[in-house]
Amino acid sequence: MHYSYKTKGTCAQRIEFDIEDGIVKNVKFLGGCSGNTQGVAKLAEGMKKEDIIERLESIRCGSKPTSCPHQLVLALKECE
């Protein structure tokens, strides 16, 4: 199933991804720091949703209370 999540508090404006049988695929961040968001997307590719949540939850970007990886966690939690 395809999902689209509007981020809050980050440079990236949206995250799009698919989940098939609990596996995250086709992760794309729209906006944000290109190298960082591409890296997070590649690392998340093919992982179980629960493993991504466990690894990336509560990551912060500088003094912000969130980050692009944390926003991906929030998006995945909405899919539960």
PyRosetta script that sets phi, psi and omega in degrees:
from pyrosetta import init, pose_from_sequence

init()
pose = pose_from_sequence("MHYSYKTKGTCAQRIEFDIEDGIVKNVKFLGGCSGNTQGVAKLAEGMKKEDIIERLESIRCGSKPTSCPHQLVLALKECE")
pose.set_psi(1, 141.6)
pose.set_omega(1, -179.3)
pose.set_phi(2, -92.1)
pose.set_psi(2, 139.0)
pose.set_omega(2, 179.3)
pose.set_phi(3, -129.5)
pose.set_psi(3, 151.6)
pose.set_omega(3, 175.7)
pose.set_phi(4, -137.1)
pose.set_psi(4, 128.6)
pose.set_omega(4, -174.8)
pose.set_phi(5, -126.6)
pose.set_psi(5, 125.7)
pose.set_omega(5, 175.5)
pose.set_phi(6, -83.2)
pose.set_psi(6, 118.0)
pose.set_omega(6, -176.8)
pose.set_phi(7, -76.7)
pose.set_psi(7, 162.4)
pose.set_omega(7, 178.6)
pose.set_phi(8, -134.3)
pose.set_psi(8, 127.2)
pose.set_omega(8, 173.8)
pose.set_phi(9, 82.9)
pose.set_psi(9, 14.2)
pose.set_omega(9, 178.1)
pose.set_phi(10, -130.0)
pose.set_psi(10, 168.0)
pose.set_omega(10, 177.5)
pose.set_phi(11, -69.9)
pose.set_psi(11, -34.6)
pose.set_omega(11, 175.5)
pose.set_phi(12, -68.3)
pose.set_psi(12, 138.8)
pose.set_omega(12, -178.7)
pose.set_phi(13, -95.0)
pose.set_psi(13, -25.2)
pose.set_omega(13, -174.4)
pose.set_phi(14, -155.4)
pose.set_psi(14, 150.8)
pose.set_omega(14, 173.4)
pose.set_phi(15, -125.3)
pose.set_psi(15, 131.3)
pose.set_omega(15, 176.4)
pose.set_phi(16, -120.0)
pose.set_psi(16, 142.5)
pose.set_omega(16, -178.5)
pose.set_phi(17, -164.1)
pose.set_psi(17, 165.9)
pose.set_omega(17, 175.0)
pose.set_phi(18, -118.2)
pose.set_psi(18, 151.8)
pose.set_omega(18, 171.7)
pose.set_phi(19, -128.3)
pose.set_psi(19, 123.5)
pose.set_omega(19, 178.0)
pose.set_phi(20, -128.0)
pose.set_psi(20, 116.7)
pose.set_omega(20, -179.5)
pose.set_phi(21, 53.9)
pose.set_psi(21, 40.6)
pose.set_omega(21, 177.5)
pose.set_phi(22, 79.9)
pose.set_psi(22, 2.2)
pose.set_omega(22, -179.4)
pose.set_phi(23, -105.0)
pose.set_psi(23, 133.4)
pose.set_omega(23, -178.3)
pose.set_phi(24, -87.3)
pose.set_psi(24, 132.3)
pose.set_omega(24, -177.9)
pose.set_phi(25, -139.4)
pose.set_psi(25, 159.8)
pose.set_omega(25, 172.3)
pose.set_phi(26, 55.2)
pose.set_psi(26, 45.4)
pose.set_omega(26, -179.1)
pose.set_phi(27, -75.1)
pose.set_psi(27, 129.2)
pose.set_omega(27, 177.8)
pose.set_phi(28, -139.3)
pose.set_psi(28, 126.0)
pose.set_omega(28, 172.9)
pose.set_phi(29, -95.9)
pose.set_psi(29, 133.6)
pose.set_omega(29, 176.1)
pose.set_phi(30, -103.2)
pose.set_psi(30, 112.8)
pose.set_omega(30, -174.7)
pose.set_phi(31, 89.7)
pose.set_psi(31, -174.0)
pose.set_omega(31, -180.0)
pose.set_phi(32, 88.0)
pose.set_psi(32, -175.9)
pose.set_omega(32, 179.5)
pose.set_phi(33, -76.5)
pose.set_psi(33, 107.8)
pose.set_omega(33, -169.7)
pose.set_phi(34, -50.7)
pose.set_psi(34, -50.4)
pose.set_omega(34, -178.5)
pose.set_phi(35, -62.5)
pose.set_psi(35, -44.0)
pose.set_omega(35, -179.0)
pose.set_phi(36, -66.7)
pose.set_psi(36, -45.9)
pose.set_omega(36, -177.6)
pose.set_phi(37, -70.0)
pose.set_psi(37, -34.6)
pose.set_omega(37, 174.8)
pose.set_phi(38, -64.1)
pose.set_psi(38, -40.1)
pose.set_omega(38, 179.0)
pose.set_phi(39, -63.6)
pose.set_psi(39, -46.6)
pose.set_omega(39, 178.8)
pose.set_phi(40, -61.8)
pose.set_psi(40, -42.8)
pose.set_omega(40, -179.6)
pose.set_phi(41, -61.6)
pose.set_psi(41, -44.4)
pose.set_omega(41, -179.9)
pose.set_phi(42, -65.8)
pose.set_psi(42, -40.3)
pose.set_omega(42, 179.8)
pose.set_phi(43, -67.0)
pose.set_psi(43, -35.3)
pose.set_omega(43, -178.8)
pose.set_phi(44, -75.9)
pose.set_psi(44, -24.4)
pose.set_omega(44, -176.3)
pose.set_phi(45, -56.3)
pose.set_psi(45, 124.8)
pose.set_omega(45, 176.9)
pose.set_phi(46, 82.9)
pose.set_psi(46, 0.9)
pose.set_omega(46, 179.7)
pose.set_phi(47, -88.6)
pose.set_psi(47, 156.5)
pose.set_omega(47, 171.9)
pose.set_phi(48, -69.0)
pose.set_psi(48, 141.5)
pose.set_omega(48, -180.0)
pose.set_phi(49, -53.3)
pose.set_psi(49, -44.8)
pose.set_omega(49, -177.5)
pose.set_phi(50, -63.7)
pose.set_psi(50, -35.6)
pose.set_omega(50, 179.5)
pose.set_phi(51, -68.7)
pose.set_psi(51, -38.6)
pose.set_omega(51, 177.2)
pose.set_phi(52, -64.2)
pose.set_psi(52, -45.2)
pose.set_omega(52, 179.4)
pose.set_phi(53, -58.2)
pose.set_psi(53, -46.9)
pose.set_omega(53, -178.5)
pose.set_phi(54, -62.2)
pose.set_psi(54, -41.2)
pose.set_omega(54, -175.5)
pose.set_phi(55, -78.9)
pose.set_psi(55, -34.6)
pose.set_omega(55, -170.6)
pose.set_phi(56, -104.3)
pose.set_psi(56, -8.3)
pose.set_omega(56, -177.5)
pose.set_phi(57, -62.2)
pose.set_psi(57, 138.1)
pose.set_omega(57, 174.8)
pose.set_phi(58, 73.7)
pose.set_psi(58, 11.4)
pose.set_omega(58, 173.6)
pose.set_phi(59, -71.3)
pose.set_psi(59, 134.8)
pose.set_omega(59, -179.1)
pose.set_phi(60, -113.8)
pose.set_psi(60, 155.3)
pose.set_omega(60, 176.4)
pose.set_phi(61, -110.7)
pose.set_psi(61, 103.1)
pose.set_omega(61, -177.6)
pose.set_phi(62, 59.7)
pose.set_psi(62, -128.7)
pose.set_omega(62, -179.3)
pose.set_phi(63, -89.7)
pose.set_psi(63, -0.2)
pose.set_omega(63, 178.6)
pose.set_phi(64, -71.0)
pose.set_psi(64, 149.0)
pose.set_omega(64, 178.8)
pose.set_phi(65, -79.1)
pose.set_psi(65, 4.2)
pose.set_omega(65, -177.4)
pose.set_phi(66, -146.3)
pose.set_psi(66, -176.5)
pose.set_omega(66, 177.6)
pose.set_phi(67, -160.6)
pose.set_psi(67, 172.5)
pose.set_omega(67, 176.6)
pose.set_phi(68, -62.3)
pose.set_psi(68, -43.5)
pose.set_omega(68, 176.4)
pose.set_phi(69, -60.6)
pose.set_psi(69, -40.3)
pose.set_omega(69, 179.2)
pose.set_phi(70, -66.1)
pose.set_psi(70, -35.6)
pose.set_omega(70, 177.0)
pose.set_phi(71, -65.1)
pose.set_psi(71, -35.1)
pose.set_omega(71, 174.8)
pose.set_phi(72, -62.5)
pose.set_psi(72, -40.3)
pose.set_omega(72, 176.6)
pose.set_phi(73, -59.3)
pose.set_psi(73, -47.1)
pose.set_omega(73, -179.4)
pose.set_phi(74, -62.3)
pose.set_psi(74, -39.4)
pose.set_omega(74, 177.6)
pose.set_phi(75, -62.6)
pose.set_psi(75, -43.4)
pose.set_omega(75, 179.9)
pose.set_phi(76, -66.4)
pose.set_psi(76, -36.3)
pose.set_omega(76, 179.1)
pose.set_phi(77, -66.8)
pose.set_psi(77, -30.7)
pose.set_omega(77, 177.2)
pose.set_phi(78, -66.8)
pose.set_psi(78, -21.1)
pose.set_omega(78, -178.2)
pose.set_phi(79, -85.2)
pose.set_psi(79, -1.0)
pose.set_omega(79, -176.8)
pose.set_phi(80, -75.2)
pose.dump_pdb("model.pdb")
